[in-house]
Structures are given as C-alpha cells and as structure tokens.
Amino acid sequence: MSAAKRPRFLLDLAEELTWLNDKAGAEVAQRWYDALLATLQFIQKNPCVGRERKDLSPAGIRSWRVRGFPRWLIFYAVTPNKHIVFYRVRSATMNLVVMKMDS
C-alpha cells in the first residue's frame, strides 16, 4: 500500500528526535526512530488497525501508538483509493483536540 508523509509529520519527526536526543540521549532517540519506522511499516500492512478519531479533523483520522514507545501517537488516514497519509507523530500528553492535521 502506498503512503505519503505530510510536511507537518516530517517536522514532528525532527522535533521529537531532537527532544529525545536532548532529554534521553542518542541511543534512546535512535531506538525511537527505529520503532517509528517499524510501526509505519506495520500500519501500511494493516491500515485499519488504528482507532478512528472522531474528535479530530479531517474526518477519517486514525491513531496508533509507536511500538515500544506508548507515549507517542501516529496520526494517519486511509484514502478511498487505499492510500495512507501520515499527518502527525506527537506525544499523547499534549492537547490533541487543538492539534492541526492539515499542514
């Protein structure tokens, strides 16, 4: 299944890696990055695995935790033609309702 990462997803990725590197060290940041990549592959093979988020827009957003790092959520959607769009990767401790997906 094809997938695309929105620009905001890539910015989130850089921010989270920087934060982890600064707070927990390079080894933890690398483990998180490896876990993120594995989780993205899992989602591509199982696109409807995530919980549908009716509290977020646009409609159809799903969330799934980064394997081994349950504090982080991946936000994505599956288009009608079965294409996956990865919108965000953020800590689940933030206010998710005000988080914007379209950028």
Order of alpha helices (4+ residues) and beta strands (2+ residues): beta-alpha-alpha-beta-beta-beta-beta
